[in-house]
Amino acid sequence: MASRKKREVVYDDVDLDEMTFDDALQTYFYPCPCGDRFSITVAELEAGDTIARCPSCSLIIRVLYEAVADD
């Protein structure tokens, strides 16, 4: 029997520039309808992860951004 990945449904696509950034935590935040906040760290983005999760509910968002190449 083949294993199946759980398919996650994305609540919304959000541009990175619409998110707030906490420099001390190196984390981007975006308000969730449940009252908490979606979060994604700089390290997660650098690793190619584009899914931000809300710690209080099951909603997730996809973070849209253009990676800047190091010259």
Secondary structure, 3 states (H helix, E strand, C coil): CCCCCCCCCCCEEEEHHHCEEECCCCEEEEECCCCCEEEEEHHHHHCCCCEEECCCCCCEEEEECCCCCCC
